[in-house]
Amino acid sequence: MRRRCYIGCYLIRMIFLNVFRWCAGSVSRNMLNSTTEQMRRTPNNFGALRLIFAVLVILSHSTELVDGNRSREILTRIFGTLTFGDLGVDGFFLISGYLVTKSFLESRSAGEYFLKRVLRIYPGYVVAYLLCVLALGPFIGGQIAELSGAKLLWQIVTLREARMPGVFPGVHFPELNASMWTIKYEFLCYLLVLAAGVAGLLSKRIILVLLIVGSLVLSALHPNSTSVGFAGVFGCGALFYLYRDRIRYDWRLAILAACGLIVLLFSSWLATASVAVFGSYVLFWFAFNVTSPTLASVGQKVDISYGVYLYAWPVESLLIWLNPGISPWVGFIETTAISSLFAFGSWWLVEKPFLSIKTKFVPGALASGRKVP
């Protein structure tokens, strides 16, 4: 088994290095520059993709929370490896890698970049955390007396998931908001971009390629190394931005990448790496090449994807706690609808006001109407 893993890791490295070489070498530099300039002017589908990924997480949790296992999780039943929740989270990290790297390179200073990232992540998270702990927790059996103010403050500052003993008694996963566990790793990836940028590594693309390939290989060898795995997936998204002047997006390459993704999703060793390598090409091809005014408009003025992700777990857990016999598919529909309402409130009352502060630190953002990443 170990030998198979090393062979698979070698294949990851070779495939990853050749994907960029193939995409870069298949067209002329003039054509690539023209394509890149057109991509800058053309609306993308990132907003729609983020919302889709948030809904996929809800779909995945719907069966797991009801059954207490993955026996009815759709993607796991097909491939036996990842869940739709895993796929959705990896999709979030790929998009974040692209947009956050762009954000750093367009910032006037490291301090401005850091402030933008804090204003994007913390406000929505803090409000969701406090609502879970102070409003929902006591109602569902939580022992709020067990939590000290200092402990709450530390958990918020370090972006931990909302926890409280005694919540949701009788359910399979008595967690207040388990989905929040990924937020910390998202922010740690932001700090990695900051460190790489300050160290000048963002201009040394081949070094970054080697580091990211190494992280994917290490993640395949040690599947429990969560931070390394997320860094590898996030880094792949970053590479797509750094190599934007050389990557060609072609539907034929997207089909080949999708086939590679489907085949490797059957491997428990290589599933995550296949999403990072092949899934990333399919994702960014879809983001830039599928032209639809409807898709492109999603998230441009109202972006509820972050809020949907933050509120879905407590909403779905509450529905199951109140009605233990609920169908997972009914729970999925109800959770999506209710968490979307919370997400709209989070956007208008919390996230958008802080984003309006953030745009003041980006030259020309308000005048051009450009959305700040």
C-alpha positions, 0 to 999 in steps of 0.5 A, a space after each residue: 500500500 505504501 508503495 502504491 502511495 509513493 507511485 501515486 505521489 510521483 504521478 501527482 508531481 509529474 502531472 502537476 508540473 506538466 499541466 502548467 507546461 502543457 497549458 502554457 506551451 500550447 498557444 503563442 504568447 500574444 494569444 495568451 496575453 490577449 486571452 488574459 486581458 479579456 479575462 480581466 474585463 469579462 465577468 466571472 462565475 466565482 460568486 455562483 461557484 461559491 454559492 454552489 459549494 456552500 449548498 453542496 456542504 449542506 447536501 452532504 451534511 443532510 444525510 450525515 447528520 440524520 444517519 450519523 454516518 456516510 451511508 447515504 452521502 451521495 458522492 461517497 457512495 459513488 467514489 468511496 472517498 470524498 463527500 460533497 462537503 469535502 468537495 465544496 470546502 476544497 472548491 472554496 479554498 481553490 477560489 480563495 487561493 486565486 482571489 486572495 493572491 490577487 488581493 495581495 498583489 493589488 494591495 499597496 502594503 502588507 498592512 493593507 492586505 492584512 486589514 482587508 483579510 481581517 475585515 472579510 473574515 472576522 465580522 461575519 464569523 464573530 456575529 455568527 459565533 455569538 448568535 450560536 453561543 448566546 442565542 441558540 446555545 441556551 435554548 438547545 440545552 447548552 451549559 453557557 455557565 461552563 464558558 468564561 469570557 476569556 475563553 470565548 474571546 480566545 476562541 473568537 480571536 483564533 477563529 475556532 468553531 462555536 462549542 458549548 457542552 450539552 447542546 442538541 442532546 440525542 442527536 448523532 453530532 451534538 456540536 453547536 457549529 462544527 462547520 466553523 472549523 475550516 475558517 481558521 485554516 482559511 485565515 492561516 492560508 491568508 497568512 501564508 500568502 502574506 508571508 510568501 509575498 513579504 519574502 518575495 516568493 510570489 515572484 518566484 513561481 517555480 519555487 511555489 510550484 515545487 512547494 505546493 506539489 510537496 504539500 500535496 504529496 505530503 498530504 497524500 502520504 499523511 491524510 490527517 495533515 489537515 493544514 498541509 492539505 488545505 495549504 496545497 489546495 489553496 496554493 493551487 488556486 494561487 498558482 492559477 492566478 500567478 500563471 494567468 498569463 500562460 494558462 489557456 482555458 480550453 473545453 477539450 482540456 477541461 474534459 480531459 481534466 474532468 476525466 482525470 478527476 473522476 478516475 482519481 476520485 476512486 483513490 483514497 490516497 489521491 482524491 484530494 490531490 486530484 481535486 487540487 490538480 484536475 478539479 482546479 482546471 475544471 473550476 477556473 475554466 468554468 469560472 472564465 469560459 462559461 458565459 451566462 449573465 445569470 451566473 455572472 450576476 450571482 454574488 456581484 451585489 449580494 454575496 450570501 455564500 459565506 453566510 450560508 456556510 456559517 449558518 447551515 450547520 446550526 440550522 440543520 442541527 436544530 431542525 433534526 433536534 426538533 424533528 428526529 424523523 425528518 427526511 434528509 432531503 426535506 432537511 436539505 431544502 429547509 436548511 438551504 432556505 433558512 440559512 439563506 435568510 440568515 445569510 441575507 441578514 449577515 450580508 446586509 447588516 454585517 458583511 457589506 458594511 465592513 466591506 464598504 470600509 475595506 474598499 476605501 483602502 483599494 485605489 479606484 475601487 469605488 470609482 470603477 465599481 470593481 468588486 474587491 476580492 
